[in-house]
């Protein structure tokens, strides 16, 4: 007999909740939307109607509902930690969007709270749940590439200022994806150098481009690039590209193997992007909650990703000088 679907409460009903998460929930038989909360009543009502669930009047009402098994924290970034802590104290499993927190100390608070509650607290590091990257990690781990020499993780998706204003700078918004992907595939970099720039914003003062060079303990150089300033319309686009080269082989992964028109968001017409949300939700429910397996993305990974970003910020402050990453 099939297990009863896990009931998931959505906390936050912004563009990610209304787009990728809604689409993932509509696909899944393992998890269903159980209700939602957002302080913006109009947005909450609209998504609740689309998902045919209840919009709770406040967060406490959602967290006190015993029918909600788990929550997805999809709020603005600065609210992630407080909401996740309250959810764990209420006895809910937690999937928390990235960046999980702003500091290492906040991650440590979440780790302690999850351990006390005996509940899963999983970072929503959706990129690495794609089967192609899981295979890449396996091949690298098996030594099929020989000694890894170099790598690239690239992101070029134009975001108009009215959309970008919801996110902040690309270093903490996008390069955190790159950082956790690097940790997943190759491990912890020893040093980071970084540069930031702003090209197309008129009102926003944050960066719309970031470039990091990470030196791995064995000497490999990995280049991380993120841009909201321009998409890549060329015949061999670098929309989102992963490439790892070793002395005996290489791996390439791209978001451009399939695309279709969808005006809902900057990457909504890219299946490899949307599928990551479905794949992470399935893992969260079936492997992590039901089977007790360790997630592919852990709070320790989120903590180390912050350390990489903090090292990059330190490098920028020192005019791009290479900075050691302290774990």
C-alpha positions, 0 to 999 in steps of 0.5 A: 500500500502506498504511503500517505502523502506528507502534508507540507506547509508553505511559509512564504508565497513569493515567486519561488513558491508560486512557480517552481514549488507549486509546479513540483507539488502538482507533480508529486504523489509523495508530498502534497500542499497542506496549507500556507502562510504569507503576511501578504494576504492577497498573495496568500489567498491567490496561491491557496486558491491555486493549490486548493488549500487553506491560507492560515491567518498567521504563522502560529496557526500553521505551525500548531496544526497537527495535520502539517507534517513539514514546512518549506521556508520560502520567506525573504532570506533574512527571515529564514532562520527565525521561521526555521527555528520556530518550525523545529520547535513546533515539531515540524520537519523543515526544508529551508530555501537558500541561503539558509542563513546569513552567518555561520552562527545562525546555521549552528543554531539550526543544527542544535535545534534540529538535533533537539527536535529530532527532525530533518532540517534540510537546505533547499540546495536544489541544483545538486539533486539533478541526476546528472550532477549526482552521476558527476559526483559518483564518477569523480569519486570513483576516480574516472576523471583522474586527477581533477585539474580545473572546473567551471560553474557559470550562470548567465541569466538576465534579471531586470531590476524590478525582479533583481530587487527581490534578491540582492547581490548575485554573490550571496543570491547565486554564488551560494548555489555555486559554492554548495555545488563545488562542495558537493562535487569536489569538496572544500576549497582552500583559497578564494579570490573574488571580484564584483561589478555592477553593469545594468542597475540604475537604482540598486547598489548591489553587484549584478556580476561576481567572479570567484576563483577557488583553489582546491587543496590538490591544486585544481582551480575552479572558476565560479561566475554569476551574472544577472546583467546578461543572458547568453543568446549564442549558439552554445550558451552558457546559461548555466554550465558545469564543467570539470576536467581531469587528467583522464576525462571530463564532465559537462552539464548544462541547462540548455539541453531543453528549453521552452517559452514560459514568461512566469520567471527568468528560468521557468522555461528551463526543465533542468531548473524546475526539475531540481525543485521536484527532485529535492522535494522527493528526496526530502520526503521519501529519503530524508523524512521517511527513510532517515537518510542523510540529505545530499544537502546538509546544514554542514554544507550550508555552513561551509557555503557561507564560509566560502562566500564570506571569504569571497567578500573578504577578498573583494575588500582586499582588491581580489587578493586570494584569501584562505577559507577557514572551516 
